[in-house]
């Protein structure tokens, strides 16, 4: 399952826009308030109809404030109709999904499709379950983890947490339960931790689930730099990873960057394995579906930002990723047809073949240098020009220019920079010109 294109009308800040997505990876970028997160939410909203048919989980209340509003006669008025249309590729066929919400009628109406319902039946019947492959669907927003604030606003999230958070082991009657809250932007990492704790216990006690365990560990090890083994420590009551130096480190003691990567790898691996356990050791490599990630670079060091796209493509080769980012390093990882620029600029070259300076300029930033550095360069040029003027002057005119030079130099606290300008002044104008 992949999203080929989407059209959104009166959805958040979009009046009427359409977008096409690359079948493997799409980066959405643009300035703040350009609509990056809203476009991701539009994609999640489009998948809601499929989820509604498949699991009855989707709830319009999970997407508050989706209507576009404009200021008319001293009031903000909702614009209707709110329309989201998407073309989804399923088993090489194109399915049209449409969600049409209109505040002039009660609630919302939809044009139903049968694909989700057929999958639900096939996935739960003994005769067809083994041959039915379920797509991975996930939305990782900002913040990634579900918070108590979010839970309070979403009674369904409260029920999910309260039912399971007290259990040390995972009890899931159906693999369809993996879709719970999957299109909400915040996820509960305890889901995959409980699951991992359960399969590790089954493996140690009963010799069951070895393939699941190995696939999960290998996925995290591939995506997270420096981890070679993953275990559950009852002493720490936490997942622990073995580093290259041989030391074990608990998840709770990791940096935010490491936590972000482990959570992403762990949750995705868990979804791949639980949705299609019949794939065995190929559960991750053969997994198909759609994953939305807001601010992919969140908490990541620039070195990891340069590597993350390539790693996601390699570890999950059949999953379609649609992400947002402000990072020039992530943009540099993309091809021309993998980029959507919400600022209206069109790429005519592959970013991965260009320098960081050109990538920065494409993103609307004039220079890779800091403003302070640029000011220093400008003031240094001004000082050099004034020195050249003063060389040919005498008396009060010369003294006036020297004072201007000193004012520029004295505003800086950088000893090396100040020394270089003073040296230039003395060398050109003589000791008597020194302040």
C-alpha positions, 0 to 999 in steps of 0.5 A, a space after each residue: 500500500 502506497 499513497 500516489 497522490 492526494 488532493 486537499 480542499 479547505 483542510 487547515 491552511 490549504 484552500 485547494 492543493 494537490 500533491 504527488 508522493 514518491 513511492 519510497 521516500 518523500 521529503 516535505 520541506 518549507 519555511 515555518 507555517 508553510 503547511 508541512 505538518 498539515 500535509 502529513 495530517 492530510 495524508 493521515 486523514 486520508 488513511 482514516 477511511 481505510 482504517 475505519 473499514 478495517 478496524 473501526 478505530 478511526 474517529 474524526 475527533 482524533 483530528 481537531 481543528 482540521 477545517 480551514 478558517 478565514 477572517 470575514 466581517 470580524 470573525 473566523 468562518 469555517 470554509 466548506 466543504 472540507 474534502 480529502 481525496 487520495 489515490 492509493 496503490 494496492 497490489 498494483 491497482 489504484 483505489 480512490 479514497 474520498 472523505 467529504 466533511 461538510 458542516 452544513 450536514 451532521 457529522 461527516 459523510 464518506 464514499 465507502 470502499 470495500 478494500 479495508 472490509 475485505 482485509 478485515 475478513 481475510 485477516 481474521 479467518 482461518 482459511 485466509 489469514 496465512 495468506 493475508 498481508 496487512 500494511 504497516 501504517 504509522 504516524 510519528 509526530 512532534 512530540 513522538 511519545 504520547 503524553 498525559 496531556 494528550 491522553 486527557 484530551 483523547 479518552 480512547 488513548 486513556 482507555 488504551 493506556 489504562 488497560 495495558 500499562 499495568 500489564 508487564 506482558 502484552 495480551 493482544 487477541 488480534 493482530 489488527 490491534 496493532 493498528 490502535 491509534 496508529 494515525 495519531 501523531 503520538 505513540 506509546 513506546 510501552 507498546 513495543 517494550 511490552 511486546 519485546 518483554 513477552 517474546 523474550 520471555 517466551 524464547 527463554 522459557 519455552 524456546 518460542 518466537 526466535 525469529 521474531 526476537 532476532 528480526 527485532 534485534 537486528 532491525 534496531 542494530 541496523 538503524 541505531 549506530 553502536 548497538 549490537 545486542 538488545 535485551 530486556 533487563 528485569 533489574 533495570 526494568 528496561 530495554 538495554 543495548 550492548 555497545 561496541 565497547 562491550 558495555 550495556 546501556 539502559 534505554 532510560 539512560 540514553 540521550 534524546 537522539 538515541 531514544 528517538 532512533 531506538 523508539 522509531 526502530 523498535 516501534 516500526 519493527 514491532 508493527 511489521 512483525 505483529 501485523 505479518 508474523 507469517 513472514 518470519 525472518 522477512 517480516 521487516 524487509 518484506 513489510 509494505 505500508 505508509 509511515 509518516 514522520 514529522 521533523 525526521 531530524 528531531 534530536 539527531 546529530 548532523 552525522 545521523 541526519 546525513 545517514 537516516 534516509 539511507 538507513 530507513 530505505 535499507 532497513 524498510 525497503 518496501 515501506 513508503 516514508 513521507 517525512 518533513 524536515 528543516 535539515 539541509 543534511 536530510 535534503 542532501 540525501 534526496 533525489 529530485 522527485 523525492 522533494 515537495 517544496 511548500 515555498 513554491 520553489 522547483 528543483 532542477 537538480 538532485 540535492 544529493 549531487 550538490 554542495 551544502 552551500 547550494 542546498 542551504 540557498 535552495 532552502 531560502 538561507 543566504 549563507 551557511 555562515 552565522 549572522 555574527 560572522 557575516 557582520 565581522 566580514 562586513 565590518 572588516 571590509 569597511 575598516 580596510 576601506 577607511 584605512 585606505 581613505 585615511 592614508 591620503 588625508 591629513 589633519 582633522 579629516 584623517 583623525 575623523 576617519 581613524 576615530 570611525 575605525 576605532 569605533 568599529 573595532 571597539 565593539 568586538 570582544 574577539 581578541 584575534 579579530 580585534 588584533 588583526 584589525 589593529 595590526 592592519 591599521 598600524 601597518 598602514 597608518 603608523 603608530 601615531 594612528 593607534 588609539 
